[in-house]
Amino acid sequence: MLKDITLGQSFPGNTIVHRLDPRTKLIAVVFYIAALFTANNWSATALVLLTLVFCVALSRIRPKALFKGLKPLIVIVILTAVLNLFYSDGNVICSFWVLRITDNGIRRAVLMVLRILLLVCGTFLLTYTTSPLQLTDGLEQLLSPLKKLRFPVHELSMMMSIALRFIPTLIEETDKIISAQKARGAQLDTGKMTDRVKALVPVLIPLFISAFRRADELATAMEFRCYHGDEGRTKLNVLHYQTRDYLVLGYYAVLVAAVIALR
């Protein structure tokens, strides 16, 4: 299950999606999420779905990579479907005990599940086609007006970048610790729920120690490289909008308007 978590990973490429300005991708994701949560019927949801399929095709990211990242969310998806299926008003199709399935329940369950899947796949596509460093630069540029209010924009962007960068590392470290504990005879997947929770202690303690050690090493490395925050820093790659960025932003603005019109 841990190997199925792909958040924070990026796949290098030279497609038009990879070459887009990171600010464009961030704004496009905001428009995409707004359109997704505004859509309340099949036509609007289908329009958002076609947009995602088109973007995935342009990025040449294999759908298998997107579906792999959905595996840890199966429980949440099933719970959402069940809650909407049995606790919605409408014409009763069938009932048993205190539970009843209505036509509106089926519709809401399918729409909510599809909405969650499209939301996760859209955000995964952003991280798959954009490196953490590019995301940091793009987010810092977008939030730069807040610097006038003395908001720590650079520090916030740096923290998000480091968090995304170390998610795959911590997952790999957790997998190694679990394998080592199992090799020593630890029973992590058997027994009662309380026994499983107690068995996680030998995993969590080394994981926290490893995380703190990596954080200390990173802080030491940044200090030795004379890192002092945003003061006096320059950019190696200066971000510039190009024609394709304006076209993408225009399309997503039209997408939101179309979804609103279809409500």
Secondary structure, 3 states (H helix, E strand, C coil): CHHHCCCCCCCCCCCHHHHCCHHHHHHHHHHHHHHHHHCCCHHHHHHHHHHHHHHHHHHCCCHHHHHHHHHHHHHHHHHHHHHHHHCCCCCEEEEECCEEEEHHHHHHHHHHHHHHHHHHHHHHHHHHHCCHHHHHHHHHHHCHHHHHHCCCHHHHHHHHHHHHHHHHHHHHHHHHHHHHHHHCCCCCCCCCHHHHHHHCHHHHHHHHHHHHHHHHHHHHHHHHCCCCCCCCCCCCCCCCCCHHHHHHHHHHHHHHHHHHHCC
